[in-house]
Amino acid sequence: MSSSAVSRRGIPSSWQNPAEPFSGPEILSPIGLTRPGVAQAVYITLVELGANPDDLIAEVGLDPRLFDGSATGVPYASLGRLIALGADRTGCPHLGLLVGQRATLASLGLLGLLMGHSETIGDALRALEAHSGVQNWGAVVGLGIDRDVAVFSYCPYGPEAEGAALHSDRALATTTSVLRTLCGANWALLEVLLPRSAPQNTAPFGDFFRAPVRFDQEMAALVFPAKFLEQRIAGANPAVRLRAEGRIRQIEARHASNLTDALRQYLRVQVTRQRCKAERFARLRLLNRRTLSRRLKAEGTTFKHLVNETQYQVAKQLLTDTSMSMTQISAVLEFSEPAAFSHAFRRWSGMTPSAWRCMNQTVKTRGRQQADDPDTTRTMQPPA
């Protein structure tokens, strides 16, 4: 698409005029796939950091044709392994941050179009919360409000922990870039929460987010004044918004998830909020507790099994990516005491949490040694 066909906000001109046919690429991501633009951004960033992406892609067992700019998504877990490997080999622990900064409204496809033409910032984020599966079915996002503070959260919920922290860095950077576009220069963060240990050089994070960054947190989140949710989006076109939403709903209808996957998404957010109650989820789905159990059984699982699965997944991510103590992790997962958490983790994995951390939390020696290299710690700005 030529640059003349793209508007100032990165949206094709033909999509902004409701009088013209509503056409354009229908980029969607079935379960387990990321949007195609993420793979391209990873590839370009690796090149700019001096790596050979093709070698790394082959090493993680991905098809190089997935990175050729086509509309094919890349498996979320595999892309996480590629980002993690790339961060290690380039000595750039903030690789996910650099990838996320490349995002624009246009790169989000239909969802970006819907957000850009929402009435308010709050409507745009609620659209992202409701329809994030169109872009990325490896994580679930949420928007919470507590008095005068808004919290936008991002929680990977795939079974593998590798690359989860870097995916979170990427997602928060993407959302920050989009909100800066929609809100303008007045928008500012209060703080950023990251579920990862602090790298030796934290400057790239502070430079990009322009706010205090708290590492070793239980979840990834952007915290900002709730007043911005009421801010109206300049140039929003209700007709374009309705068309974009209609197209998104058509895509969702063709790729609807089953009850098990819906429950996995719910649990991934709620497991760190101590609200994993079957009755609560049943009410949200307009089911009674017995019907919920019967339908899950028909899908080959149970509520308790999925809760344990989610707790195990979150535990692996926190043990691998953060320096949180066993006491802190057990509290996050709502265990009565660290011993109970240790017992459960050993039942799930066959080893103690400490042994798992020792085996999986490999120190990226090369990355730490190169963390102060100005060529690898620069903060890249999104393309104009």
Steps between C-alpha positions, in 0.01 A plus 500: 500500500646835405567768759247729330227250581578512871361771725681694769388246759623208293158385381431442129309797359235279341414359842432845644242605245172324582372577152763275342500118507624367833788290376851419611704213636308277737785413734392253764677272740351159579564350841867491588620740229626856524414767244735488200648846563661385824715244319617761250583743781705230677687423177586865427605569858734200501659625179553845649665343804749321275356149524421259217124442540497212253743300713295565815174416322647168389629431849153526655354289219281763335423524129681809363205564269301609807715814506455604137225754568207274414182493706600175672537517877788347694436264794510708818719258696746461211531875456565526873788256465637699207487829693663338803774348283550829319529691828762253619706494181496878447558581865190720492273416796248764389443348154127469566487871580668588169259279306194652668609855423456432130125455534254748355122506476530375142712203609211385720280453194125504555541531875715810454234641269232438764711659772591802288133574433365428849329791670732517803828353621303283742291367212816424302655303788176317569491404131854368533398307811193351332655413164868436570457143375478633144863609529657268751363184659802436717409753766205673660478873574294680760400850601433578866408826672556581866371848580727738310745237369467277192695176458548333163634146547647239267520132597644225277301181553669244278646187661863602448686753714790567263490851357195603705680795662627628166153461350372713789764767435397502136128523571531787749726691262247446221212625714702799616583599141134470399375702798752775429362518147138514617544726803769737385785653696300547821465127569742373762547183703509489877702178505569179309496151652710224343507128595875468449821566687664835438779482240836652586412805294140616553544828312329382177181428696498833682587690183213348305224486761601835659369376833619292797541136398450235768658163428433163669125553492235230477350642180575735212304823517486866406370729776372845404246762614144379438401846376658417164236232443246779446713680243336511158695376199549768238370411154311189610238395246204304646417342162853363459494375859178306444631344181828398663317350796268309267794351311672405826188325628477303175859383549435409862194298402712292263768440761296474817678336794350220705407525866835357612699768321268775623552373855879493451489867401283589800721308742822653369381845608321393818761258638709792627191681630388211719161472333520153344148392586303269275174663602626843394605378155172309461303820569705688241415232242134492610537142619436327829785316673374154404464592131851644500641177640308289250618705201862500615482124549374465143811692391721265700591718797382640834503839669750382759733362233498832313564696820800278578620532140482880520671516838778277368544717192517824700734341753739393222498849350569671833771250596668533162473874433495668842693501826184477711539288812313172553294677765399772255413257221298276731305806618435613142356157420288494817675216682467503877876474549820443297507133601159444340620668180818290499298181546263590214782601267683175567183310417465691172862494384675222690743745663500776758450864395861575599630218281284619210632855538860379517454296181306758299611841619823485302706815537544658159870572553558642159195723526607637836853566376371691199218679678700822522603495131348815345437313175270249673339720765373775278129573511351489152213725410201387295524576128338823392 
